[in-house]
Amino acid sequence: MTPPDALPFRLVSASCPPTVLFLLLLLLLPAARGCPRSCACIRRPDGLDVSCSHARLRAVPSDIPADTVTLRLDHNLISAVPDRAFRGLARLRELNLSHNAVETLGEGALRGVEATLRTLDLSHNRISHVHRDAFARLHAKVHMGDNPWHCDCALQQALRVMAHNHEAAGRVRCHSSPLRDHREGQPFLAMDADLCNLAKRTTDYAMLVTMFGWFAMVVSYVVYYVRQNQEDARRHLEYLKSLPSKAPGRAGEEPEDASTAV
Ligand SMILES: *[C@@H]1O[C@H](CO)[C@@H](O)[C@H](O)[C@H]1NC(C)=O
């Protein structure tokens, strides 16, 4: 004889076989631990250590726990870091993006973690350009070697704001540059040209040439106008000189009449 209240329990366990329960547990486990898929998380006294190295990730995971302090994304296939990719990670101190396929870093890529970040590894990527303000508010030590850098004004400006970080610029080697005498692989710091004034000087020259052109046009017009007037005046004078033979005295009287009338 079964007790009457054992029946509902038997029904529940029958509709929910152990495999389903196990799968449910498996699904809930990472969520409970707050660790993104294909990452390993270790809790430290000061926060979470998230390691997603060698995981064939094509993008920055969107479900990184908010209390992450170290994030390793190295050796993946990440090609772009979108704006605010790390938003909400208010305690992030170390970010390793080395050995990926990152091509450019937008102005807002690090928005939200600029104040806390201490180390940023961007080495061994495909970065050639950065926005001139990409590192503007960053206090971190940035590793940016082994990238095909295009050494132009924007890069010079981006590095200039990182005065605290000489090493960052020290490792940058130029793959290309607007300078004609640049050699591939030349260290950025060895090129002591002002890459920003370079562009400015070119526009200055263009402006100067244009202004000179305009000036020359105005001067030649004035010269032509004066010459033309002189010619007219001379002809007019000759005409006036020819008048007295027909009406003597008339030409001399006229100005006097005008002044007395006024
Ligand atoms: C980032 O990861 C790479 C590969 O594991 C490692 O060699 C490098 O030292 C790390 N960067 C930093 C700043 O710890």
The ligand as an SDF file (V2000), in Angstrom:
LIG
                    3D

 14 14  0  0  0  0  0  0  0  0999 V2000
   49.5600   38.3130  -22.4670 C   0  0  0  0  0  0  0  0  0  0  0  0
   49.5250   36.9860  -22.8630 O   0  0  0  0  0  0  0  0  0  0  0  0
   50.6820   36.5260  -23.5390 C   0  0  0  0  0  0  0  0  0  0  0  0
   50.4310   35.1080  -23.9890 C   0  0  0  0  0  0  0  0  0  0  0  0
   50.0190   34.3140  -22.9560 O   0  0  0  0  0  0  0  0  0  0  0  0
   51.8900   36.6520  -22.6090 C   0  0  0  0  0  0  0  0  0  0  0  0
   53.0520   36.2310  -23.2640 O   0  0  0  0  0  0  0  0  0  0  0  0
   52.0180   38.1040  -22.1800 C   0  0  0  0  0  0  0  0  0  0  0  0
   53.0710   38.2310  -21.2570 O   0  0  0  0  0  0  0  0  0  0  0  0
   50.7410   38.5890  -21.5490 C   0  0  0  0  0  0  0  0  0  0  0  0
   50.8460   40.0140  -21.3130 N   0  0  0  0  0  0  0  0  0  0  0  0
   50.9790   40.5590  -20.1030 C   0  0  0  0  0  0  0  0  0  0  0  0
   51.0870   42.0420  -20.0700 C   0  0  0  0  0  0  0  0  0  0  0  0
   50.9700   39.9080  -19.0890 O   0  0  0  0  0  0  0  0  0  0  0  0
  1  2  1  0
  1 10  1  0
  2  3  1  0
  3  4  1  0
  3  6  1  0
  4  5  1  0
  6  7  1  0
  6  8  1  0
  8  9  1  0
  8 10  1  0
 10 11  1  0
 11 12  1  0
 12 13  1  0
 12 14  2  0
M  END
$$$$
